[in-house]
Structure formats: C-alpha cells, structure tokens
Amino acid sequence: MSEPAVYAWRKRFGGMDANDTMRLKQLEAENARLKKLLALFLRAFDDRWQLA
C-alpha cells in the first residue's frame, strides 16, 4: 500500500472504530443501490414522457 493511500485511509477512517467503519460501508452500499434505482426510475419516467 502506498503512503498516499495510507494517509487517505487515515483521513477517512481514522477516528472510527470497527462498528463505525462497517456501518459506513453498509450505508455507502445502500446509497449506491438507491442511486441505481433512482436512475432506472427516472429513465423509465423519461421514456414514458417522450411517448405522450
């Protein structure tokens, strides 16, 4: 692992314990899932709007 990567990791996770880190990863995964779902919804909505 490179030194800049270590500093970036410390900056992001330095003050967290293991539970905080796991919760952050869960929230990031849920956020990514919801963004994909929103994109699919908006694409479907846009397709229907253009047909009208």
C-alpha positions in Angstrom: 0.0 0.0 0.0 1.4 3.4 -1.0 2.0 6.1 1.5 -0.6 8.5 0.0 -3.2 5.7 0.2 -2.4 5.2 3.9 -2.9 8.9 4.5 -6.2 8.9 2.6 -7.4 5.9 4.5 -6.5 7.5 7.8 -8.2 10.8 6.9 -11.3 8.9 6.0 -11.4 6.2 8.7 -9.0 7.5 11.4 -11.5 8.4 14.1 -13.8 5.4 13.6 -13.9 2.1 15.4 -14.7 -1.2 13.6 -18.5 -0.8 14.0 -18.5 2.7 12.6 -16.5 1.5 9.6 -18.8 -1.4 8.9 -21.9 0.9 9.2 -20.3 3.4 6.8 -19.7 0.7 4.3 -23.3 -0.5 4.6 -24.6 3.0 4.1 -22.4 3.5 1.1 -23.7 0.3 -0.4 -27.3 1.2 0.3 -26.7 4.7 -1.2 -25.2 3.2 -4.4 -28.2 0.8 -4.7 -30.7 3.7 -4.2 -28.9 5.8 -6.8 -29.1 3.0 -9.3 -32.8 2.5 -8.5 -33.5 6.3 -8.9 -31.6 6.3 -12.3 -33.8 3.4 -13.5 -36.9 5.1 -12.3 -36.0 8.4 -14.0 -35.1 6.6 -17.2 -38.5 4.8 -17.3 -40.3 8.1 -16.4 -38.4 9.9 -19.2 -39.3 7.1 -21.7 -43.0 7.4 -20.9 -42.9 11.2 -21.0 -41.5 11.1 -24.5 -44.2 8.7 -25.7 -47.0 11.0 -24.7 
